[in-house]
Amino acid sequence: MAPHRISHRVSAAGEVCLRVGFAANLVLVIGKLLAGVMGQSQALIADGFNSMLDLVAGTIALIGYRVAAKPPDRDHHYGHGNAETVAALIVGLLIVATGSIIVRDAVVTIWEGTARRPALWTVYVAVAVILLKLGLFLYSHRVAARERSLVVRATATDHLSDVIATFGVLVGVAGSQLGYPVLDPVAAFWVAAVILYHAFKIIRENTFVLLGGAPPQETIDDIVATLRSVPGVLGLHRTKVRTAGRGVIVDTEILVDGGLSIDVAHDIANTASDTVMAAYPGVFDVVVHIEPYTPERDAEGADPLTPRHRMPRPEAR
């Protein structure tokens, strides 16, 4: 089998992005809760609790990001890249908890008819929050795309959900000023709906990674084509690709001339591994098995569900 490399790189840019989001959420928690209480806006208070959750989630994200940077050790042969995935999953679960509480409070207020008209100046607070969160989303989205970070991507998604949620707060508060105070708790309900939607999206994506789901078929096809292009590779058999943290791990059987020496076949396997990792930085590991070429194996191709062939054992005499 060819040697492999594990490289769950964690960049300074990603950590700075998470720290900026953490600081912004700290300011927003204080600002939203004060404005919501003083201005008597249930929607703004709900949004304040949303930011409080973001603060907790940001702490978890930072921890997960740092743990993911640790190199492989005796207990974690493939590194700690999935720490990011676990952190993002916890973020999603916390968001679900907060969204559920907001829904409960909004339903109680509407049912009991205790909605009150918030102060006019809370409208300006909502506008300021939208502009700040929009800027954070654009910044985080750019960093996540460049660094291929799941936890930064989850944070960017959370910033976007805050933009949409706070826009609902703005509509609710403005509607209350026009004589419809029930729109304020309705806006809180909207905040919760947006939060829960994005939370389930984060949970679904990161559960897929933890379960070792395959990347898009287009990515697999490109990797297979690259393997087939390596000199000496006559065909492929049982090519498997699974997600691992920010990248993927490839496990394949290459078909080579059965008359080659072990040394030559091993060199072909090394070349195949090195070629794939050079072409695709997101590939953390390529495990290459060597199989002698036969028309039957070649006909089966790289289908990952193909059973492994075993050499027949000699009959006992």
matplotlib code that plots the C-alpha trace (Angstrom):
import matplotlib.pyplot as plt

x = [0.0, 1.2, 2.2, -0.3, -0.4, -2.8, -3.1, -6.1, -4.7, -6.2, -5.5, -5.1, -7.7, -10.4, -9.6, -9.6, -13.0, -14.4, -13.0, -14.5, -17.9, -17.6, -16.8, -19.7, -22.2, -21.0, -21.9, -25.2, -26.3, -25.9, -27.4, -30.4, -31.4, -31.2, -33.0, -35.7, -36.3, -36.2, -38.2, -40.7, -40.1, -40.5, -39.1, -35.9, -35.6, -35.9, -33.3, -31.1, -31.4, -30.5, -27.3, -26.6, -26.8, -24.5, -22.0, -22.1, -21.9, -19.0, -17.1, -17.7, -16.7, -13.4, -12.6, -13.4, -11.4, -8.3, -8.7, -9.0, -5.5, -3.9, -1.7, -2.3, -1.3, -1.5, -5.1, -6.2, -4.3, -6.3, -5.8, -8.6, -10.3, -13.7, -13.6, -14.7, -17.7, -18.6, -18.4, -20.6, -23.1, -23.3, -23.8, -26.8, -28.3, -28.0, -29.7, -32.6, -32.9, -33.1, -35.5, -37.9, -37.9, -38.6, -41.5, -43.0, -42.8, -44.3, -47.2, -48.0, -48.0, -50.3, -52.6, -52.9, -53.2, -50.5, -48.5, -47.4, -46.3, -42.5, -40.7, -40.1, -36.3, -36.2, -36.7, -33.2, -31.7, -33.0, -31.7, -28.2, -28.2, -29.1, -26.3, -23.7, -24.8, -24.9, -21.3, -20.3, -22.0, -20.2, -16.8, -17.4, -18.7, -15.6, -13.2, -15.2, -14.9, -11.2, -10.3, -12.9, -13.9, -17.1, -17.3, -16.7, -19.3, -21.7, -20.9, -21.6, -24.9, -25.8, -25.0, -27.2, -30.1, -29.6, -30.0, -33.3, -34.5, -33.8, -35.5, -38.6, -38.0, -37.8, -41.2, -42.8, -41.6, -42.6, -46.0, -46.5, -45.8, -48.7, -51.1, -50.7, -48.9, -49.5, -47.0, -44.2, -44.6, -45.4, -42.0, -40.5, -42.1, -40.6, -37.1, -37.6, -38.7, -35.6, -33.3, -34.8, -34.5, -30.8, -30.2, -31.6, -29.6, -26.3, -27.2, -28.0, -24.8, -22.5, -24.2, -23.6, -19.8, -19.7, -21.3, -18.6, -20.9, -19.5, -18.7, -20.6, -20.4, -18.6, -15.7, -15.6, -15.5, -12.6, -10.6, -11.3, -10.2, -7.0, -6.2, -6.9, -4.4, -1.5, 1.0, 0.9, -2.7, -4.7, -7.9, -9.6, -11.7, -13.7, -12.9, -14.4, -14.4, -15.7, -15.8, -13.5, -13.6, -13.0, -11.7, -12.1, -10.2, -9.8, -9.5, -9.0, -7.7, -5.6, -5.2, -1.7, 0.1, 0.3, 3.8, 5.3, 7.6, 6.3, 8.7, 7.5, 3.8, 4.5, 6.0, 2.9, 0.7, 2.9, 2.6, -1.2, -1.5, 0.8, -0.9, -4.4, -3.2, -1.3, -4.3, -6.9, -5.7, -8.9, -7.8, -6.2, -5.4, -5.2, -5.0, -4.0, -4.3, -2.6, -4.5, -3.4, -5.3, -8.0, -10.8, -13.4, -12.1, -11.7, -15.3, -16.5, -14.7, -14.5, -18.0, -17.5, -20.1, -18.3, -17.3, -13.6, -12.1, -10.2, -7.6, -9.0, -7.2, -5.4, -7.4, -6.0, -4.5]
y = [0.0, 3.5, 5.8, 8.5, 11.9, 13.5, 17.3, 18.8, 22.3, 25.0, 28.5, 31.7, 33.4, 30.9, 31.4, 35.2, 34.9, 32.9, 35.4, 38.4, 36.7, 35.9, 39.5, 40.8, 38.4, 39.5, 43.1, 42.0, 40.0, 43.0, 45.5, 43.4, 42.3, 45.9, 47.3, 44.6, 45.0, 48.8, 49.1, 46.3, 44.2, 40.5, 40.0, 41.8, 39.9, 36.7, 37.9, 38.7, 35.1, 34.0, 36.1, 34.6, 31.2, 32.3, 33.3, 29.8, 28.3, 30.5, 29.3, 25.7, 26.4, 28.0, 24.9, 22.5, 24.5, 24.4, 20.7, 19.9, 21.4, 18.7, 16.2, 12.4, 10.6, 7.0, 7.3, 9.2, 7.8, 10.1, 13.2, 15.2, 16.8, 15.6, 17.7, 20.6, 18.5, 17.6, 21.3, 22.3, 19.6, 20.9, 24.4, 23.1, 21.3, 24.4, 26.5, 24.0, 24.4, 28.2, 28.2, 25.9, 28.2, 31.3, 29.5, 28.6, 32.1, 33.6, 31.2, 31.9, 35.7, 35.4, 33.0, 35.1, 38.4, 40.1, 41.7, 45.3, 48.0, 48.4, 51.8, 53.4, 53.5, 49.7, 49.9, 51.6, 48.9, 46.2, 48.0, 48.3, 44.6, 43.6, 45.6, 44.2, 40.6, 41.0, 42.2, 39.2, 36.8, 38.0, 37.9, 34.5, 33.0, 34.2, 32.7, 29.4, 29.0, 29.8, 27.5, 24.8, 24.9, 23.2, 25.1, 28.5, 27.6, 26.8, 30.1, 31.9, 30.1, 31.3, 34.9, 34.6, 33.2, 36.2, 38.6, 36.9, 36.6, 40.2, 41.4, 39.7, 41.6, 44.8, 44.1, 43.1, 46.2, 48.5, 46.8, 47.3, 51.1, 51.1, 49.8, 46.0, 45.0, 41.3, 41.5, 41.7, 38.2, 37.0, 38.4, 36.4, 33.3, 34.1, 34.4, 30.9, 29.5, 30.8, 29.6, 26.1, 25.8, 26.7, 24.5, 21.4, 22.2, 22.4, 19.1, 17.3, 18.4, 17.5, 14.2, 13.2, 13.9, 12.0, 9.0, 9.1, 10.1, 10.2, 13.6, 14.7, 12.2, 14.8, 14.9, 11.0, 10.9, 13.4, 11.4, 8.2, 9.8, 11.0, 7.5, 6.0, 8.4, 7.2, 5.2, 1.5, 1.6, -0.7, -0.3, 0.3, -1.8, -0.9, 2.8, 4.3, 7.9, 9.2, 12.6, 13.2, 16.6, 19.2, 16.8, 13.2, 9.9, 7.6, 3.8, 2.1, -1.0, -0.4, -3.1, -3.6, -6.2, -9.4, -10.1, -7.0, -7.2, -6.1, -3.1, -1.9, -2.4, -0.6, 2.4, 2.6, 2.7, 5.5, 7.5, 7.0, 8.2, 11.2, 12.2, 12.4, 14.3, 16.8, 17.4, 17.6, 19.4, 18.3, 14.7, 13.8, 10.2, 7.8, 4.1, 2.1, -1.7, -3.6, -6.2, -8.2, -7.2, -9.5, -8.7, -9.6, -7.1, -4.4, -5.0, -4.3, -1.0, 1.3, 0.6, 1.0, -1.7, -4.4, -7.3, -7.8, -10.7, -13.3, -15.6, -19.2, -21.3, -24.4, -27.5, -29.7, -33.0]
z = [0.0, -0.7, 2.1, 3.0, 4.5, 7.0, 7.0, 8.8, 8.5, 10.7, 9.5, 11.5, 9.2, 10.3, 14.0, 13.6, 11.9, 14.7, 17.3, 15.4, 15.4, 19.1, 20.0, 17.8, 19.5, 22.9, 22.0, 20.4, 23.5, 25.7, 23.2, 22.2, 25.7, 27.0, 24.1, 24.2, 28.0, 27.9, 24.7, 25.7, 22.5, 22.9, 19.4, 20.2, 23.5, 21.6, 19.2, 22.2, 23.4, 19.9, 20.2, 23.6, 22.1, 19.3, 22.0, 23.5, 20.1, 19.2, 22.2, 21.2, 17.6, 18.7, 20.9, 18.1, 15.6, 17.8, 18.6, 14.9, 14.4, 16.6, 14.5, 14.5, 17.6, 18.9, 19.8, 16.6, 13.6, 11.2, 13.2, 15.0, 12.0, 13.0, 16.1, 13.9, 12.7, 16.3, 17.3, 14.4, 15.3, 18.9, 17.6, 15.6, 18.6, 20.8, 18.2, 18.2, 21.9, 21.8, 18.9, 20.8, 23.8, 21.7, 20.0, 23.4, 24.7, 21.5, 21.5, 25.1, 24.5, 21.5, 23.2, 26.4, 24.4, 26.4, 23.5, 24.1, 21.7, 21.8, 21.8, 18.4, 18.8, 18.8, 15.1, 14.7, 16.9, 14.6, 11.5, 13.1, 13.9, 10.4, 8.9, 11.4, 10.9, 7.1, 7.2, 9.4, 7.1, 4.0, 5.9, 7.4, 4.1, 2.3, 4.9, 5.0, 1.2, 1.2, 4.2, 3.5, 7.2, 8.3, 11.6, 10.0, 7.4, 10.2, 11.8, 8.5, 8.2, 11.7, 10.8, 7.8, 9.9, 12.2, 9.3, 8.3, 11.8, 12.7, 9.6, 10.9, 14.2, 12.2, 10.5, 13.8, 15.7, 12.8, 12.6, 16.3, 15.8, 13.3, 15.8, 15.6, 18.8, 18.2, 15.3, 17.9, 19.3, 15.7, 14.8, 17.7, 16.2, 12.9, 14.5, 16.0, 12.6, 10.9, 13.7, 13.6, 9.8, 9.8, 12.9, 11.2, 8.1, 10.1, 12.0, 8.7, 7.0, 9.9, 10.7, 7.1, 7.6, 10.9, 9.2, 6.5, 3.7, 0.2, -1.5, -4.6, -7.5, -9.6, -7.1, -7.1, -10.9, -11.0, -8.5, -10.5, -13.7, -12.1, -10.8, -14.3, -15.8, -13.8, -15.9, -15.1, -13.8, -16.1, -14.3, -10.9, -8.6, -5.5, -5.2, -2.1, -1.0, 2.3, 4.0, 6.9, 8.6, 5.9, 3.3, 2.0, 2.3, -0.8, -0.6, -4.0, -5.6, -8.7, -11.3, -12.6, -14.8, -12.7, -14.0, -12.4, -9.4, -6.0, -6.1, -9.4, -8.5, -5.2, -7.1, -9.2, -6.1, -4.6, -7.8, -7.8, -4.2, -4.7, -8.0, -6.4, -3.3, -5.5, -7.7, -4.8, -1.7, 0.0, -0.1, 3.2, 2.6, -0.3, 0.5, -2.6, -2.8, -5.6, -7.6, -10.6, -13.8, -15.0, -17.5, -14.9, -12.3, -15.0, -16.2, -12.6, -12.6, -9.6, -8.1, -4.3, -3.6, -5.5, -3.3, -2.7, -4.7, -2.8, -4.4, -4.2, -1.6, -2.9, -2.2, 0.5, -0.7]

ax = plt.figure().add_subplot(projection="3d")
ax.plot(x, y, z, "-o")
ax.set_aspect("equal")
plt.show()
